[in-house]
Amino acid sequence: MPRFNEDRRRAALNNEVHARPFAALEAPERVSHLAVLWGEGGAEADFAHLVSLCARTGVAPPPQQATHFAAEFGAFRLKWERHTEFSTYTFLRAGSHGDPFADPAIARVPQDWLKALPGSVLVAVHLALLPAAGGGGDAALVARTLVPDTTAGSLIAGGGAMAYTDFRLHEDGFGRILVRAIRLSARQAGRMMQRLLEIETYRMMALLALPVAREHGPAIDAIGGELARLTQGIAGAGGLEDERRLLDRLVKLSAEAERIAAATTYRFGAGRAYYALVRRRIEELREERVEGIQTIGEFMDRRLAPAMRTCESVGERLETISTRVARVSALLRARVDVALEAQNRDLLASMNRRAHLQLRLQQTVEGLSVAAISYYVVGLVAYAAKGAKGAGVPVDPDIAAGVLIVPVALAVWYAIRRLRRRLKGE
């Protein structure tokens, strides 16, 4: 064999396609199936409970990271599977006599262990696999063991078997599925059993989205009504304060819509995925109609499909509400921005007027400053001329002062102008 650097994940990825193998069944067989929701952090407790069953019966437990497990426990066989948010326990026991649901396989399981199952049981169903009938059909058996009003059934597996179920919870709290093997091999029987049980399991898992939709539907409608009123209020907003109040209310609506989205997105997404699995498993049954009885696919179309459409409708309304809130918020913010820009424009115009007035005042002050400085300079010159005249210099102080007024005023004005330009440049 060639030597190469093998990826450490190769074996696990290759074996993934062989995970959860079908059990081989020989009619007659009695099957009891449970689907247990863990809740947060419940996967470890569920696995530990499975290991405890193995320990008390002397069966080798599965490895720590196992997602499926099958073993013989003497009085019954067990097939365990771990899924994303739940685990399934399928108990099997060969043989049947009389009423196919009178002595189920789960009756052989330790009852104290069943009562201590961690989590909550969402699905509990008995399946009876019967051998081919000698004659007379199953009408009397179906009427005796199932509820006629909701019974659905069909030929499955290309005519290899006949399956019946009523989707009801009976006195023992279990649903019932009756399968009459016509020409099924052991592997085919195991595949059909698995598909029928998965239809029931995924149907219930998909319906977990319905209470969520009913719980949050009124709140979504209330958000839609409030949003319509806010949209009308935008047109009648009288000023910036009104628009700010409307924007605050929109922010609260957006927060409420996001809260509902956070509470429902996972459940609605999981519901869609489980519903798709239900439809896929029904297609794999390859149903053929039997006159006078509805098929399993028809029952699901009439009963399950409307519930899932309700969930989809609530999810779509929530997405629409979120989009509308964002669009109205953007519109209102645009109005607020326009109002603020108008205020800023008015403020700038006011500042321009104030600056113009300050300039005029400054020019006035500068004129007065030139006059005052010139007055004091000319006064000093006059005093100097008087002193010179007293000293015998032939000069008339009044003439000297009068002659110097214009040159002094021009010199002062020029000096102040240069000083202002220098300060402006700096």
C-alpha positions as CSV (number, residue, x, y, z in Angstrom):
1,M,0.0,0.0,0.0
2,P,1.3,3.5,-0.8
3,R,2.3,5.7,2.2
4,F,0.8,9.2,2.3
5,N,0.0,11.9,4.8
6,E,-3.5,11.0,5.7
7,D,-5.9,13.7,7.1
8,R,-6.9,12.9,10.6
9,R,-10.5,13.6,9.8
10,R,-10.7,11.2,6.8
11,A,-12.0,8.2,8.7
12,A,-14.7,10.1,10.6
13,L,-15.9,11.9,7.4
14,N,-16.0,8.6,5.5
15,N,-18.0,6.9,8.2
16,E,-20.5,9.8,8.4
17,V,-22.4,8.4,5.4
18,H,-22.8,5.1,7.3
19,A,-24.1,6.8,10.5
20,R,-27.5,5.8,11.8
21,P,-27.8,2.5,10.0
22,F,-31.2,0.9,9.5
23,A,-32.2,-2.0,11.8
24,A,-33.0,-5.3,10.2
25,L,-36.5,-6.4,11.1
26,E,-38.4,-9.6,10.6
27,A,-42.1,-9.6,11.0
28,P,-43.7,-9.9,13.5
29,E,-42.0,-7.1,15.4
30,R,-43.1,-4.6,18.1
31,V,-41.4,-1.2,18.2
32,S,-41.7,1.6,20.8
33,H,-40.2,5.0,19.8
34,L,-39.4,8.1,22.0
35,A,-38.1,11.5,21.0
36,V,-36.7,13.4,24.0
37,L,-36.0,17.1,24.0
38,W,-33.0,17.9,26.2
39,G,-33.1,21.6,26.8
40,E,-30.0,23.7,27.2
41,G,-27.0,21.6,28.2
42,G,-29.0,18.4,28.3
43,A,-27.0,16.3,25.8
44,E,-24.5,15.2,28.4
45,A,-27.2,14.2,30.8
46,D,-29.0,12.2,28.1
47,F,-25.8,10.4,27.2
48,A,-25.0,9.6,30.9
49,H,-28.5,8.2,31.3
50,L,-28.0,5.9,28.3
51,V,-24.7,4.8,29.8
52,S,-26.5,4.0,33.1
53,L,-28.9,1.7,31.3
54,C,-25.9,-0.1,29.7
55,A,-24.2,-0.4,33.1
56,R,-27.2,-2.0,34.9
57,T,-27.7,-4.6,32.1
58,G,-24.0,-5.4,31.5
59,V,-23.9,-4.0,27.9
60,A,-20.8,-2.2,26.6
61,P,-21.6,1.5,26.4
62,P,-21.0,3.6,23.3
63,P,-17.9,5.8,23.0
64,Q,-18.1,9.4,24.4
65,Q,-18.6,11.1,21.1
66,A,-21.1,8.6,19.6
67,T,-24.2,10.0,17.9
68,H,-25.9,6.6,17.4
69,F,-25.8,3.3,19.3
70,A,-27.5,-0.1,18.8
71,A,-27.3,-3.0,21.2
72,E,-29.1,-6.2,22.4
73,F,-30.4,-5.8,26.0
74,G,-31.9,-9.3,26.4
75,A,-35.6,-8.6,26.8
76,F,-35.4,-5.8,24.1
77,R,-33.1,-4.2,21.5
78,L,-32.3,-0.5,21.6
79,K,-31.4,1.9,18.8
80,W,-30.4,5.3,20.1
81,E,-29.6,8.4,18.0
82,R,-28.5,11.9,19.0
83,H,-29.8,14.8,16.9
84,T,-29.3,18.6,17.1
85,E,-31.7,19.3,20.0
86,F,-33.2,15.9,20.9
87,S,-32.4,12.2,21.1
88,T,-34.5,9.2,19.9
89,Y,-34.8,5.9,21.7
90,T,-36.2,3.0,19.6
91,F,-37.0,-0.2,21.6
92,L,-37.6,-3.3,19.6
93,R,-38.9,-6.8,20.5
94,A,-39.6,-9.7,18.2
95,G,-42.9,-11.6,18.2
96,S,-46.5,-10.6,18.3
97,H,-49.8,-12.2,19.3
98,G,-53.3,-10.9,19.6
99,D,-53.6,-7.1,19.9
100,P,-50.3,-5.7,18.3
101,F,-50.3,-2.8,20.7
102,A,-51.2,-4.7,23.9
103,D,-47.7,-5.6,25.0
104,P,-45.3,-3.0,23.6
105,A,-41.6,-3.3,23.5
106,I,-41.2,-0.4,26.0
107,A,-42.9,-2.5,28.7
108,R,-39.8,-4.6,28.9
109,V,-37.6,-1.5,29.7
110,P,-36.9,-0.8,33.4
111,Q,-39.7,1.6,34.3
112,D,-37.6,3.6,36.9
113,W,-35.0,4.3,34.2
114,L,-37.8,5.5,31.8
115,K,-39.2,7.8,34.5
116,A,-35.7,9.3,35.1
117,L,-35.2,10.2,31.4
118,P,-33.7,13.7,31.3
119,G,-35.5,16.3,29.2
120,S,-39.1,16.1,28.0
121,V,-40.7,13.4,25.8
122,L,-42.2,15.1,22.7
123,V,-42.8,12.0,20.6
124,A,-44.0,8.6,21.9
125,V,-45.3,6.0,19.3
126,H,-45.8,2.3,19.0
127,L,-45.2,0.6,15.7
128,A,-46.4,-3.0,15.0
129,L,-44.8,-4.8,12.0
130,L,-47.1,-7.7,11.1
131,P,-46.4,-10.5,8.6
132,A,-48.4,-10.8,5.4
133,A,-52.1,-11.5,6.1
134,G,-53.6,-14.9,5.2
135,G,-56.7,-13.2,3.8
136,G,-59.6,-10.9,4.8
137,G,-57.4,-7.8,4.9
138,D,-56.8,-5.4,7.7
139,A,-60.0,-3.5,7.9
140,A,-61.2,-5.1,11.2
141,L,-57.8,-4.7,12.8
142,V,-57.4,-1.1,11.7
143,A,-60.9,-0.3,13.0
144,R,-60.2,-1.9,16.3
145,T,-56.8,-0.3,17.0
146,L,-56.9,3.1,15.3
147,V,-59.4,6.0,15.2
148,P,-61.3,5.7,11.9
149,D,-61.9,9.4,11.4
150,T,-58.2,10.3,11.1
151,T,-56.8,7.0,9.8
152,A,-54.4,7.4,6.9
153,G,-52.7,4.6,5.0
154,S,-51.3,3.5,1.8
155,L,-49.3,0.9,0.0
156,I,-45.6,1.8,0.5
157,A,-42.2,0.6,-0.9
158,G,-43.6,-0.2,-4.3
159,G,-46.4,-2.3,-2.9
160,G,-44.1,-4.1,-0.5
161,A,-46.1,-3.2,2.6
162,M,-49.2,-1.5,3.8
163,A,-48.9,1.2,6.5
164,Y,-51.7,2.7,8.7
165,T,-51.6,5.5,11.3
166,D,-54.2,7.8,12.9
167,F,-51.8,10.5,14.3
168,R,-53.7,10.2,17.6
169,L,-52.5,9.9,21.2
170,H,-54.2,6.8,22.7
171,E,-55.0,5.9,26.3
172,D,-51.4,5.0,27.1
173,G,-50.1,8.4,25.7
174,F,-48.6,6.7,22.6
175,G,-49.4,7.1,18.9
176,R,-49.8,4.0,16.8
177,I,-48.5,2.9,13.4
178,L,-49.5,-0.4,11.9
179,V,-47.4,-1.9,9.1
180,R,-48.4,-5.1,7.2
181,A,-45.4,-6.6,5.5
182,I,-46.4,-8.0,2.1
183,R,-43.0,-8.6,0.5
184,L,-40.3,-6.8,2.4
185,S,-36.8,-8.0,3.2
186,A,-35.4,-7.4,6.6
187,R,-33.4,-4.4,5.5
188,Q,-36.4,-2.9,3.6
189,A,-38.6,-3.4,6.7
190,G,-36.0,-1.6,8.8
191,R,-35.8,1.3,6.3
192,M,-39.6,1.6,6.2
193,M,-39.9,1.6,10.0
194,Q,-37.2,4.3,10.2
195,R,-39.0,6.5,7.7
196,L,-42.4,6.2,9.4
197,L,-40.9,7.0,12.8
198,E,-39.0,9.9,11.4
199,I,-42.1,11.3,9.8
200,E,-43.8,11.3,13.2
201,T,-40.7,12.7,15.0
202,Y,-40.0,15.5,12.5
203,R,-43.7,16.3,12.3
204,M,-43.8,17.1,16.0
205,M,-40.4,18.9,15.9
206,A,-41.7,21.1,13.0
207,L,-44.9,21.9,15.0
208,L,-42.8,23.4,17.8
209,A,-42.7,26.6,15.7
210,L,-46.5,26.9,15.8
211,P,-46.9,28.0,19.5
212,V,-44.1,30.5,18.9
213,A,-45.9,31.9,15.9
214,R,-49.2,32.2,17.9
215,E,-47.4,33.8,20.9
216,H,-45.7,36.5,18.9
217,G,-48.3,37.1,16.1
218,P,-50.3,39.6,18.1
219,A,-47.2,41.6,19.0
220,I,-46.2,41.7,15.4
221,D,-49.7,43.0,14.4
222,A,-49.4,45.6,17.2
223,I,-46.1,46.8,15.8
224,G,-47.6,47.0,12.3
225,G,-50.5,49.1,13.6
226,E,-48.2,51.5,15.6
227,L,-45.9,51.8,12.6
228,A,-48.8,52.8,10.4
229,R,-49.8,55.5,12.9
230,L,-46.3,56.8,13.1
231,T,-46.0,56.9,9.3
232,Q,-49.1,59.1,9.2
233,G,-47.7,61.3,12.0
234,I,-44.6,62.1,10.0
235,A,-46.7,64.0,7.4
236,G,-48.3,66.1,10.2
237,A,-45.1,66.7,12.2
238,G,-45.0,70.4,13.2
239,G,-41.3,70.8,13.9
240,L,-38.0,69.3,14.9
241,E,-39.2,68.3,18.4
242,D,-42.2,66.4,17.0
243,E,-39.9,64.6,14.6
244,R,-37.5,63.7,17.4
245,R,-40.4,62.2,19.4
246,L,-41.5,60.2,16.4
247,L,-37.9,59.0,15.9
248,D,-37.7,57.9,19.5
249,R,-40.9,55.8,19.1
250,L,-39.5,54.3,15.9
251,V,-36.4,53.3,17.7
252,K,-38.5,51.5,20.4
253,L,-40.5,49.7,17.7
254,S,-37.3,48.6,16.0
255,A,-36.0,47.3,19.3
256,E,-39.2,45.3,19.9
257,A,-39.1,43.9,16.3
258,E,-35.5,42.8,16.9
259,R,-36.4,41.2,20.2
260,I,-39.1,39.1,18.6
261,A,-36.8,38.2,15.7
262,A,-34.2,37.0,18.2
263,A,-36.8,34.9,20.0
264,T,-38.3,33.3,16.8
265,T,-35.6,33.1,14.1
266,Y,-34.1,29.8,15.3
267,R,-37.4,28.1,15.9
268,F,-38.9,29.2,12.5
269,G,-35.7,28.1,10.7
270,A,-35.7,24.7,12.5
271,G,-39.4,24.3,11.7
272,R,-38.8,24.8,8.0
273,A,-36.0,22.3,8.0
274,Y,-38.0,19.7,9.9
275,Y,-41.0,20.2,7.6
276,A,-38.7,19.7,4.6
277,L,-37.5,16.4,6.1
278,V,-41.1,15.3,6.7
279,R,-41.9,15.9,3.0
280,R,-38.8,14.1,2.0
281,R,-39.5,11.0,4.1
282,I,-43.1,10.9,2.7
283,E,-41.6,10.9,-0.8
284,E,-39.3,8.1,0.1
285,L,-42.3,5.9,1.2
286,R,-43.4,5.9,-2.5
287,E,-47.1,5.8,-1.5
288,E,-49.8,4.3,-3.6
289,R,-53.4,5.1,-2.9
290,V,-55.8,2.5,-1.5
291,E,-59.4,3.2,-2.3
292,G,-61.4,4.7,0.5
293,I,-58.5,5.8,2.7
294,Q,-56.4,9.0,2.7
295,T,-52.7,8.7,2.2
296,I,-50.2,9.9,4.8
297,G,-49.1,12.6,2.3
298,E,-52.6,13.8,1.9
299,F,-53.1,14.0,5.6
300,M,-49.9,16.1,6.0
301,D,-51.0,18.4,3.2
302,R,-54.3,19.1,4.9
303,R,-53.2,19.2,8.6
304,L,-49.5,19.9,8.8
305,A,-49.0,22.2,5.8
306,P,-51.5,24.9,7.1
307,A,-49.7,25.1,10.4
308,M,-46.3,25.5,8.7
309,R,-47.7,28.1,6.4
310,T,-48.9,30.0,9.5
311,C,-45.3,29.9,10.9
312,E,-43.9,31.1,7.5
313,S,-46.5,33.9,7.4
314,V,-45.6,35.2,10.8
315,G,-41.9,35.0,9.9
316,E,-42.5,36.9,6.6
317,R,-44.6,39.5,8.4
318,L,-41.8,40.0,11.0
319,E,-39.3,40.5,8.2
320,T,-41.6,42.9,6.4
321,I,-42.2,44.9,9.6
322,S,-38.4,45.1,10.2
323,T,-37.9,46.4,6.7
324,R,-40.7,49.0,7.0
325,V,-39.4,50.2,10.3
326,A,-36.0,50.7,8.8
327,R,-37.5,52.5,5.8
328,V,-39.7,54.8,7.9
329,S,-36.7,55.5,10.2
330,A,-34.6,56.5,7.3
331,L,-37.3,58.8,6.0
332,L,-37.8,60.5,9.3
333,R,-34.0,60.8,9.8
334,A,-33.9,62.5,6.4
335,R,-36.5,65.0,7.5
336,V,-34.7,65.7,10.7
337,D,-31.4,66.1,8.8
338,V,-33.1,68.6,6.4
339,A,-34.5,70.6,9.4
340,L,-31.1,70.6,11.1
341,E,-29.5,71.8,7.9
342,A,-32.1,74.6,7.7
343,Q,-31.3,75.6,11.3
344,N,-27.6,75.5,10.5
345,R,-28.1,77.7,7.4
346,D,-30.0,80.2,9.5
347,L,-27.3,80.1,12.2
348,L,-24.6,80.7,9.6
349,A,-26.6,83.6,8.2
350,S,-26.9,85.1,11.7
351,M,-23.2,84.6,12.2
352,N,-22.5,86.4,9.0
353,R,-24.7,89.4,10.0
354,R,-23.0,89.5,13.4
355,A,-19.6,89.4,11.8
356,H,-20.6,92.2,9.4
357,L,-21.8,94.3,12.3
358,Q,-18.5,93.6,14.2
359,L,-16.6,94.7,11.1
360,R,-18.6,98.0,10.9
361,L,-18.0,98.5,14.6
362,Q,-14.4,97.8,14.2
363,Q,-14.1,100.3,11.3
364,T,-15.9,102.9,13.4
365,V,-13.6,102.3,16.3
366,E,-10.6,102.5,14.0
367,G,-11.8,105.9,12.7
368,L,-12.3,107.2,16.3
369,S,-8.8,105.8,17.2
370,V,-7.2,107.7,14.3
371,A,-8.9,110.9,15.4
372,A,-8.0,110.4,19.1
373,I,-4.4,109.5,18.5
374,S,-4.1,112.4,16.0
375,Y,-5.6,114.7,18.5
376,Y,-3.1,113.7,21.2
377,V,-0.1,113.9,18.8
378,V,-1.1,117.3,17.5
379,G,-1.6,118.5,21.1
380,L,1.9,117.3,22.0
381,V,3.3,119.2,18.9
382,A,1.4,122.3,20.0
383,Y,2.9,122.0,23.5
384,A,6.4,121.6,22.0
385,A,5.9,124.6,19.8
386,K,4.8,126.7,22.8
387,G,7.9,125.6,24.6
388,A,10.1,126.5,21.6
389,K,8.4,129.9,21.3
390,G,9.0,130.6,25.0
391,A,12.7,129.7,24.4
392,G,12.9,132.4,21.7
393,V,12.3,130.3,18.7
394,P,10.1,132.3,16.2
395,V,7.3,129.8,15.8
396,D,3.5,130.2,16.1
397,P,2.1,127.2,18.0
398,D,-1.4,127.4,16.5
399,I,0.0,127.5,13.0
400,A,2.3,124.6,13.7
401,A,-0.6,122.6,15.1
402,G,-2.9,123.4,12.2
403,V,-0.3,122.5,9.6
404,L,0.5,119.1,11.2
405,I,-3.2,117.9,11.6
406,V,-3.5,116.3,8.2
407,P,0.0,114.7,8.0
408,V,-0.4,113.3,11.6
409,A,-3.8,111.9,10.8
410,L,-2.6,110.2,7.6
411,A,0.5,108.9,9.4
412,V,-1.7,107.4,12.3
413,W,-4.2,105.9,9.8
414,Y,-1.3,104.3,7.8
415,A,0.3,102.9,11.0
416,I,-3.0,101.4,12.2
417,R,-3.7,99.9,8.8
418,R,-0.2,98.2,8.6
419,L,-0.7,96.9,12.1
420,R,-4.1,95.4,11.3
421,R,-2.7,93.7,8.1
422,R,0.2,92.3,10.1
423,L,-2.1,90.8,12.7
424,K,-4.3,89.4,10.0
425,G,-1.4,87.8,8.3
426,E,-0.3,86.2,11.5
